[in-house]
């Protein structure tokens, strides 16, 4: 069966003058298209957590029910990222990514129009699978248009799209709900994502060869030793090479994936439950919850770029930089735990700190998948790392939902959130332990 997303054929090579004129323009187009395209994916994914308490109040969903929805979408996204990653390695990112964004917009619109719990559970699970069509085509596109030596810095710039999209998702959802009700938190992002899909189809392209340009390795003269020796930098991988050689037998890749499990618990604990925690314990309101998500996401923008650049300067040691970033994350969670109600500004400052230091590992561990494999396997490798990450998100969504419900009913609100914060701290420390095994790991030479 023919792949409907099959990449376009290579075009005849352009003249050297045209190559020098067009290559920089196309590279900026690819970076901008994947950046804004992925930010749009976040608008139709991170909107639920901000308004979950309002949906629960309107439709009588308890914390455990909301936790089931968050857990279902997390595991679906993890599986989707792995499966879609394998497909995207053999697909045109332009068609693949646009189709996924349009589907997610339709699911969001339908979610807003529904009032039934199991319909919501099914729709957000489907949305999780569809969301797996976002990162892998971006990884494929950037891997083909930017060289190994500039990867850390370029990926760090691109990865701030998660902060921009995620931060705006919470803010837009909160403001839309305040003025128009919780359903508008899904209608507005759906309309914006549909418009984003049109932009993406207009600007995104597949490989340089699909528009008559040479490979990035030839353009930048940036071959690895193996590529220079064998000439395999543009050779497509067989299924066995893809899954066995580059994935299953890659021990370091599995360590990075396991570390990502715990990093994602630290990341999503506040994204999924932060607004509810602040409203339950610290006296925040709906608007404060939206601002909290915005601060958490935007806190990661400067640090992601800085740490990506720094990881290039230290020879691509993504694991080392990630490990160092996790220590301030632990300290910030301890500070939130000890901060008494009435000092909401301090909690907000700690959320900025968490965002500042947790997002570089999120970006760098995904980038490690490309460093440790091949640009022809980037979608699958990133999918495996993402799968473990979203297994972590699933564990915290389901586990924290159960803990919130049980502990609130048995011991009270404060005890519930104290227990949850302790679990978050243990997971952040576990990430540090695993990352210690990657201290000296560098990209393949």
N, C-alpha and C positions, 0 to 999 in steps of 0.2 A: 504494500500500500504506500502510495506516495505521500511524503510528509508535506502537509499544506503550508508549513512554515519553512520549507527548504531554502537554504541560502541561495542568493542569485549567483550565476556563474561569473568567473573572472572575466574582466573586460580587457581588450587590447591595451598594452602598456602605452601611456601617454609620453610625450616628449619630456626630456629632462627639464626644460623650461616650465612646462605645465606642472610637472611634479613639484618643483620648488615653489611654484605659485600657489598650488591648490592644497598641498599637504598640510601646512599650518592652519589654513581655513577649515578644512575638514576636521582636523583634530579638535579645534575649539568648538565646532558644531557638535561633534560626538560628545565631548565633555558636557556642554550645555544641555543637550537633549537628554542624556542619561541622568544628569543632575535634576533637572526640573521634572522629568518623567518619573523618577523614583520618588521625588517629593510628593507628587500627586498620588502615588500609591499609598503613602502614609496618610493622606487626608481621608482615605476611605478604609483605613485600618485602625488608626489610633483614636478614632472619635468615640468609640463605645465606652472606654474606661471613664472618661470625664463625666458622662451623663448616666452611668450605670445606676447610681443611687436614685436619680430622678425616674429612670425607667422602672426600677424596683418599686418605688413609691406609687407610681401611676398604675402599674400592672400587678402589684403585689408579689414581686419576686424577692425571695430572701437572699442573704449573702451567699449561701451555698449554691443556689440556682444561678446566680450571677457568676460564681466561680466556675460552674460547669460550662457556661458559655465561653468564658475566657480560656479555660483549659482546652475545650474542644477546638477553638480556633487556633490555639498555640500548637497543638499536636498536628492539626491539619496543615498548618503553615510549615512546620518542620518537615513533614512528609512531602508536602508539595514542593518545598524548596529543593529537596533531594531529587525527586522525580522530575520536576520541571527543569532542574539543573542539567540532568542527563539529556533531556530533550533539547534544551537550549544550546548545548554544545554542538548540535547538528542543525541549528535553525538560524534563520535571519532574525536578529534582535528587533529589527524594525517591525516586522509583522507580529512576532511573538509577544513583544511587550505591549504593543497597542491593543492587541486582542485581549490580553489579560486585564489591562486598565479599564477597557470598556465593560468587560464582564463584571468587574468589581463594582463599577458604578451602578450597573443594573441591580446587583445584589443589595447594595446599600439603599437604593430607592425602594426596593421591595421590603427590606427590613423596616424602614420607616413607616411603610404603609400597613404593617402587620401588628397585631396585638396578642398573638398566641405564643406561648413560651416555646413549644417544640418547633414551631416554624422559625422562631428567632434562633434557636439552637442549631437547627439544620442550616439556615442561611449563613450564620456566622462561621460555621464549620466549612461550608462551601467557599466562603470568602477567604478563609485561611488557605485552602488549596490554591485558589486563584492567585492569591498574593505571592505564592511561590514563583510566579511568572515575572516578578519584578527585578530581583537582584541578579539572577544568573545571566540574562541577556546584557545587563550593564557590565558585569564582569567580563563577558566575552568581548564586548565592544571595546572596553578600555584595554583589555589584554592584547588586542590586535592593533590598537592605535597608539599605545604608549609603551616605551621600552622598559626593560627590567630596572635600569638605573634611575628612572624617574617615577617608578611605580609607587613608592611610599608616599611621596609628596602629592602626586596626582590623585591617588586613591584617597588620601586624607582630605583633599579639597572636595572630591566627589562625595565622600561619605558624610559631609556636613548636610547633605540633602536629607538625611534621616532626621537630623536635628531641626532643620527648617520645616520639613513636612510634618514631623511628629509634634513640634511645638505649635505650629499653626493649627494642626488638627484639634488639639485640646482647646485652644483659644477660640477657634471658629465654632466648635461644638458647644462650648459653654455660652458664648454670646448668642448663638442661634437659639439655644434652648431658653435662655433668659427672655428673649423677645417673642419667640414663636412657638415654644414648646419643644419637647425632646425629639419629636419626629423630624423637625427641621435640622437636627444635628446629623441626619443621614441624607436628607434631600439636598442641602447646600453642597456638601462635599461631593455627592454623586454628580451634580451638574458641573462642578469644577473639574472633576476627573475626566468627564466626557470631553470637555474643552481641551484638557491636557492631552488627551489621546490624539486629537487632531494635530496639535503642535508637534507631538512626538512623531507622527507619521510623516510630517513635512520635513523634519530636520535629521532624523536618525538614519544611519546607513550601516551596512554590514562591515565587511573587511575592507582594507585599502584596495586589495586586488579587485573588489567588486565595482570600483569606480576608476579602474585603470591606473592605480598607483602601486608602487612596490611595497613589500612587507615592511613593517616597522623596524625589523632587525637590519634589513638592507638600507633603509633610509637613515637610520641612526648608527649603522655599523656597530650593533650591540648584540652580537651573537654570544651565547654561552659556549663553553669549550666543547660540549657535546654537540650542539647545533653546528658549530663550525667544522667539527670533524665528520659528522654524518650527514649534514644538510637536511635534517628532519624537522626544522622549525615550522614548516607549513604542511607537514604530513599529517593527515587525519589519523586518529587512533582507532584501532579495531576495538570491538566490545571487550575482548579479553584484556588488551592493553589498558583500556580506560578503567575498567573496574578492578582488575587483579593487580597489575603492575603499579598503577598510579594511586589506587585507593586502598584495596584490602590489604596489600602487603606493605603499606606505608605506615610504619610504626609511629613516626613523629606526627603524622596527620591525625592519628587516633588520640594521641596525647593532647594535641591542640583542641580537638573536638571535645574531649572530656573536660578540659579547662573551660571551654566555652559554655558548657552546661551550667557551671556555677557562676560564671560572669553574667549570664543572662538572668539568673535569679536575682542578682544584685541590680541589674539594669531594670528589669520589668517589675520588681516588687513595688517600686514607687510609681512607675507609670500606670500599673494596673490598680494599685491599692492606695497610692499616695493621696489622691483627692479625698477618698473615703476616710482614711486615717486622720487627715487634717480636720475634717468635718466632725469626726467622732470624738477626737481627743483634744485638738488644739483650738477649737472654736472657729474654724474657717467656714466660709459659705461657698456657694456654687462658683462665684467669680474667682475666689481665692484658689479653688481647685483647678480651674482653667489656667490661672496665672502660674500655679505651681508646676504644671506640666510644661508650660512655655519656658519657665526658668530652667527646669531640669534639662530640657532638650537644647535650649540655646546655650546653656553652660558648656556643652560639649563642642561647640563650633570652633573656638580658637584653639582649644587643646588638641582636637583631632588633627588640625592642620600642623600644629607645632610638633606633636609627637610623630606624625607621619614623616615630616621632614627630618626629625631627629633620628628616626629609625633608619633612614637612608644613610645618614652621616655616621652611624655606628655599624655600618656593614650589613644592614637589613636584619638586625637582631630584634625582630618583632616581639618575641617572647620576653626578652629582658625588659623592654620598654613597658610591655603590658603588666608584668609583675610589679614593677616600681609604681605604676599607676594605681594598683589595687590597695596599697597601704593607706593613702588618704581616703579612699572609699570606706574602708573599715572605720577610720577615725570619725568620718562624718556621720555614719550610722550610729556610732556610740554617742556622739553629741546630740543627735535627734532623740535618742532614747533617754538621755539625761536631762534634756531641756524641758522645763515645766510649762504648762499652758500659760498663755498670756504673753509669750514672746514669739509670736508667729514670724516676725522678721528674721529671727535667728534660724528657724526651721527652713525658711525660704533660702537663706544664705547657705545652709548645709545642702539643700537640694541642688543649688548651683554648683557646689563643690563636688557632689556625687556625679552630676552630669559632666563636669569638667574632666573628671578622672576616669569615669567608667566607659565613656564613649571611645577613647583611644584604643583600649583593648578590644572592644567590639569590632572596630575597623581593622585593627592590626591582625587579629586572629583570622578574620575572613581573608585578608590579604595573604596570610601565611599559607592558605590553601593554594594560591597561585604560585607562591615562592617554592613550595614543596612538591609541586606536580608539573604541569605544563599548561600553556595557554589553551591547548586543545582539550584540557580536562578541567578547566577552571570552574565551570558550572557545576560539575559533579562533585569536585572537591569542596567548593564553597557550600554546596547543598548538604554534604555530610556534616560539615562544621555547623551549618545553620540548623540541621536536624537536631543535633545535640543541644544547641542553644535553645531551640524551642521545646525540646523535651524538658529542659530546665524551666522554661516559662510555663509549660503545662503543669509541672510538679508544683510550682509556687502558686499558680492560679487555683488548682484543685485543692492543694494542701492548705493554702492560706484562707481559701473560702470556707473549708471545713473548720479550720481553727477559729476563724472569726465567729462563725455561728455557734460552735460548741462552747468556746471559752466565754463569749458574751452571755450565753444563757446560763452557764455554770458559775463563772467567777466574776463576770462583769467586763465592761468595755476596756478599761485600762489593762487588765490582765491579758485580754485577748491580744491587744496590739503589742504588749511587752513580749509575749511569747513569740509572736511573729518576727519582731525585730531581732530577737536572739537567734532564730533560725537563719535570718538573712546574714547576720554576722558570721555564723559558722560556715555558711556557703561561700562567703567572700574569702574567708581564710583558706578554705579548701581550694579555691581557684589559685591562690598564691602558692600553695604547695605543689600543685600540678604544673604551674608555669615555671617553677624552679627547674624542672627538667628540660626546659627549652631555652635556658639562659644563653647558651652559646650557638643556638641554631641560626644559620644564615640561609639565604636563597641558594638553590642549586647552582653550582658553577659549571 
